[in-house]
Amino acid sequence: MLIPFPDILAAAERIARLSPPTPLVRSEYFSRKFGANIFLKLEILNPTHSFKTRGASNAMLQLSEAQRAIGVVTASGGNHGLGVAYAAQALDIPARIYLPESTPQSKVDDFSSFHADTILTGANWDESNQSALAAAEQDGLTYIHPFDDSAVIAGQATIGLEITQELPKIDALVASIGGGGLIAGITSALALQSPATRIFGVETIGADSMTQSFHKGRITTLPAITSIANTLGARAPGERHFDIMRRYAADIVAVSDAQAVAALLDILDNEKLLVEPAMSCSLAALTTGQIPVTPGESIVVIVCGGNVALSDIHKWRQHFGL
């Protein structure tokens, strides 16, 4: 079920002071490369350099005074946790963030400017999430899900609202998929405002639970996340997100880690934007032709996150021989 449009409008008004609108810019380089009008929605300019600030802020701004006093808890691969920590600090709400033990130190360091308690536990997000759920039950904390929460999805949907307000004709939109909250929210906004827009989701192989689910026609759970794009680390999509994609997506595709890193270097070299593989996979899907491009059409690509360390990029570049 799509997020109701009034909820998206309310979310946009609610989060404006914590997560203001981000720029939508036409990329001269990618427009020439693909022979189309390629627009980049720069979510990396959000306060925590990721779209996740939107959903976290919308959810936490709706907490009661009693809930705010006790605090919130979540589990994250990094970006959602940063969004919760940012909103918690801005709203003076105690926050506890559970991160997998495999979380890169660079992402752990990103939390240093916030006052949230960060706890590394579990081999993956699923195990960290079990700890977060247990803490919510034991300590009375309000649990903020990274993607399977209507308020979080409504917050992410404000991206689609902003795009339609700036661009009158959107032929296609491309967004990466982790749990599915981002693309489900944007789809909810476009379904009413721009119903003719073709929506494409992209994942990396090894974190491609939505791709497999979409093409099999049923929710599929991965045995493990093996991709370097760890912010796409949902082993299975949410039921609501899968249903929305099944009904509204033109296609869901997956690219290799090497292709994602090549696209990461491409956007860094030519647009001077530092992004995660979890974002560059969307450009890789265009580059490899998995998403068709008609000359002259307008395509929006969501630049969803930029929390990546240069040391990781150097490591990936050497590993893939790029």
C-alpha positions in Angstrom: 0.0 0.0 0.0 1.3 3.4 -1.0 1.9 6.1 1.6 -1.2 8.5 1.4 -0.3 11.8 -0.3 -1.5 13.9 2.7 1.0 12.1 4.9 3.8 13.0 2.5 2.8 16.7 2.5 2.7 16.6 6.3 6.1 15.0 6.5 7.6 17.6 4.2 6.3 20.4 6.4 7.3 18.6 9.6 10.9 17.8 8.7 11.8 21.1 6.9 13.9 22.5 9.8 15.8 19.2 10.3 16.1 18.0 6.8 15.6 20.8 4.3 15.1 20.2 0.6 18.1 19.1 -1.4 19.2 20.3 -4.9 18.1 18.6 -8.1 20.8 19.4 -10.7 21.3 18.4 -14.4 24.5 16.6 -15.0 26.2 17.8 -18.1 28.6 14.9 -18.1 26.1 12.1 -17.7 23.6 13.8 -20.0 26.2 13.7 -22.8 27.3 10.2 -21.9 23.8 8.7 -22.1 22.3 11.1 -24.7 19.5 12.1 -22.3 18.8 14.7 -19.6 20.2 13.1 -16.5 19.3 14.9 -13.2 21.0 14.1 -9.9 19.0 14.5 -6.7 21.8 15.3 -4.2 20.7 13.6 -1.0 24.4 13.5 0.0 23.9 17.2 1.0 21.5 16.2 3.8 23.0 16.9 7.3 24.3 13.3 7.6 25.1 12.9 3.9 22.3 10.5 3.3 18.6 10.5 2.6 18.0 8.6 5.9 17.8 11.9 7.8 14.4 12.5 6.3 12.7 9.3 7.5 14.3 9.3 11.0 13.3 13.0 11.5 9.7 12.4 10.5 9.3 9.4 12.8 10.9 11.1 15.8 9.1 14.4 15.4 5.9 12.4 15.9 6.9 10.9 19.3 4.9 11.7 22.4 6.6 13.6 25.2 6.7 10.4 27.2 8.4 8.6 24.4 10.9 11.4 23.9 11.8 11.3 27.6 12.6 7.6 27.6 14.4 7.6 24.2 14.7 5.6 21.0 16.6 2.6 19.7 17.5 1.3 16.3 19.8 -1.0 14.4 21.6 0.1 11.3 24.4 -0.5 8.8 25.3 3.1 9.3 23.2 5.7 7.5 19.9 5.1 9.2 21.7 5.1 12.6 23.3 8.5 11.7 19.9 9.9 10.8 18.4 8.8 14.1 21.5 10.1 16.0 21.2 13.4 14.2 17.5 13.9 14.9 17.9 12.7 18.5 20.5 15.3 19.2 18.5 18.0 17.5 15.4 17.1 19.5 17.2 16.3 22.8 16.1 12.6 22.7 18.3 9.8 24.2 19.2 7.4 21.4 20.9 4.0 21.3 22.2 2.6 18.0 23.2 -1.0 17.5 25.7 -1.6 14.7 27.0 -4.9 13.3 30.5 -5.7 14.5 31.6 -5.6 10.8 30.8 -1.9 10.5 33.8 -0.1 9.1 35.6 2.1 11.6 35.1 5.1 9.3 31.3 4.7 9.8 31.7 4.2 13.5 33.7 7.4 13.7 30.9 9.3 12.0 28.8 9.0 15.1 31.4 10.8 17.2 29.8 14.2 16.6 26.5 13.0 18.1 25.5 12.1 21.6 23.9 8.7 20.8 25.1 5.5 22.4 26.6 3.2 19.8 26.9 -0.5 20.4 28.7 -2.9 18.1 27.1 -6.3 18.3 26.1 -9.2 15.9 27.6 -10.4 12.7 25.1 -8.6 10.5 22.1 -6.2 10.6 19.7 -9.0 11.5 21.6 -9.9 14.6 22.1 -6.2 15.6 18.4 -5.7 15.1 17.5 -8.5 17.5 19.5 -6.7 20.1 17.7 -3.4 19.3 14.3 -5.1 19.6 15.3 -6.7 22.9 16.4 -3.3 24.3 13.2 -1.7 23.2 11.2 -4.3 25.1 13.4 -4.4 28.2 14.0 -0.6 28.6 10.8 0.8 27.1 12.6 2.5 24.3 10.8 3.4 21.1 12.1 1.3 18.2 12.7 3.2 14.9 12.9 0.7 12.0 15.2 1.6 9.1 12.7 1.0 6.4 9.6 -0.9 7.6 7.8 2.1 9.3 5.1 4.3 7.7 6.5 7.5 9.2 10.0 6.6 7.9 8.7 5.8 4.4 6.7 9.1 4.4 9.9 11.0 5.2 11.7 9.4 2.3 8.7 10.1 0.1 9.4 13.8 0.4 12.3 13.3 -2.1 9.7 12.4 -4.7 7.6 15.4 -3.8 10.5 17.8 -4.2 11.5 16.3 -7.6 7.9 16.7 -9.0 7.8 20.3 -7.8 11.0 21.1 -9.7 10.8 18.9 -12.8 7.5 18.9 -14.8 8.3 15.9 -16.9 10.1 12.8 -15.4 10.4 10.0 -17.9 12.3 7.6 -15.5 13.6 7.6 -12.0 16.4 5.3 -10.8 17.0 4.6 -7.1 19.0 2.0 -5.2 17.3 -0.4 -2.8 18.3 -1.7 0.6 15.2 -2.5 2.6 13.0 -0.6 0.2 11.9 2.4 2.2 13.5 4.9 -0.2 12.0 3.7 -3.4 8.7 2.8 -1.8 8.4 6.4 -0.5 9.4 8.0 -3.8 7.0 5.7 -5.7 4.2 6.8 -3.4 4.8 10.4 -4.3 5.2 9.8 -8.0 2.1 7.6 -8.3 -0.1 10.7 -7.9 2.1 13.5 -9.1 3.8 11.8 -12.1 2.1 8.4 -12.8 3.7 8.0 -16.2 7.3 7.9 -14.7 9.0 4.6 -15.1 10.6 3.6 -11.8 13.7 1.4 -11.7 15.3 -0.1 -8.6 19.0 -1.1 -8.4 21.0 -3.4 -6.0 24.4 -5.0 -6.0 24.8 -8.7 -6.4 25.2 -10.1 -3.0 22.7 -7.6 -1.6 20.0 -8.2 -4.2 17.1 -9.5 -2.2 14.5 -7.2 -3.9 15.9 -8.1 -7.4 15.5 -11.8 -6.7 12.1 -11.3 -5.0 10.8 -9.1 -7.9 11.7 -11.6 -10.6 10.6 -14.6 -8.7 7.3 -13.0 -7.7 7.8 -13.8 -4.0 9.8 -12.4 -1.1 13.2 -14.1 -1.2 15.7 -14.1 1.8 19.4 -14.1 1.1 21.5 -16.4 3.2 24.0 -13.6 3.8 25.0 -10.2 2.5 28.2 -10.5 0.5 28.4 -7.2 -1.3 30.7 -4.3 -0.4 27.6 -2.1 -0.5 26.8 -2.8 3.1 24.2 -0.1 3.4 22.1 -2.2 1.1 22.3 -4.9 3.7 18.7 -6.2 4.0 18.6 -9.9 3.5 14.9 -9.7 2.6 12.7 -6.8 1.5 9.8 -5.7 3.6 6.4 -7.0 2.5 4.9 -3.6 1.9 7.9 -2.5 -0.1 7.9 -5.7 -2.2 4.2 -5.2 -2.9 4.7 -1.6 -4.1 7.6 -2.6 -6.3 5.7 -5.5 -7.7 2.9 -3.2 -8.7 4.7 -0.1 -9.8 8.3 -0.7 -10.7 9.3 -1.0 -14.4 12.2 -3.3 -13.4 14.6 -4.1 -10.6 18.1 -5.0 -11.6 21.5 -5.8 -9.9 25.0 -4.9 -10.9 28.3 -6.4 -9.7 30.4 -4.7 -7.0 33.1 -4.0 -9.6 30.6 -2.2 -11.8 29.4 -0.2 -8.9 32.9 0.9 -8.0 33.7 1.8 -11.6 30.6 4.0 -11.6 31.7 5.5 -8.2 35.0 6.5 -9.8 33.2 7.8 -12.8 31.0 10.2 -10.8 33.9 11.2 -8.6 36.2 12.0 -11.6 33.6 13.8 -13.7 31.1 15.3 -11.3 33.4 15.6 -8.2 30.9 13.8 -6.0 32.0 11.2 -3.5 29.3 8.6 -3.1 28.9 5.1 -1.8 28.7 1.9 -3.9 25.1 1.7 -2.6 24.4 4.8 -4.7 26.8 4.4 -7.7 25.1 1.1 -8.5 22.3 3.1 -9.9 24.6 4.8 -12.4 26.2 1.4 -13.1 22.8 0.1 -14.2 22.5 2.8 -16.7 26.1 2.4 -17.9 25.7 -1.4 -18.4 22.4 -0.9 -20.3 20.3 -2.8 -17.8 18.1 0.3 -17.6 17.2 1.5 -21.1 17.7 5.1 -22.0 15.8 6.8 -24.8 17.6 9.8 -26.3 16.3 13.1 -25.1 14.2 11.8 -22.2 14.6 13.1 -18.6 15.9 10.7 -16.0 16.4 11.4 -12.3 19.0 9.4 -10.4 18.9 9.5 -6.6 22.3 10.3 -5.2 21.3 8.7 -1.9 24.5 8.5 0.2 28.1 9.6 0.5 29.3 8.1 3.7 32.4 6.4 2.4 36.1 6.6 3.3 38.8 7.3 0.7 40.8 4.4 2.1 37.9 2.0 1.1 37.8 3.5 -2.4 41.6 2.9 -2.8 41.1 -0.7 -1.5 38.3 -1.4 -3.9 40.1 0.2 -6.8 43.1 -2.1 -6.3 40.9 -5.2 -5.7 38.9 -4.7 -8.9 41.9 -3.5 -10.9 40.2 -0.2 -11.9 
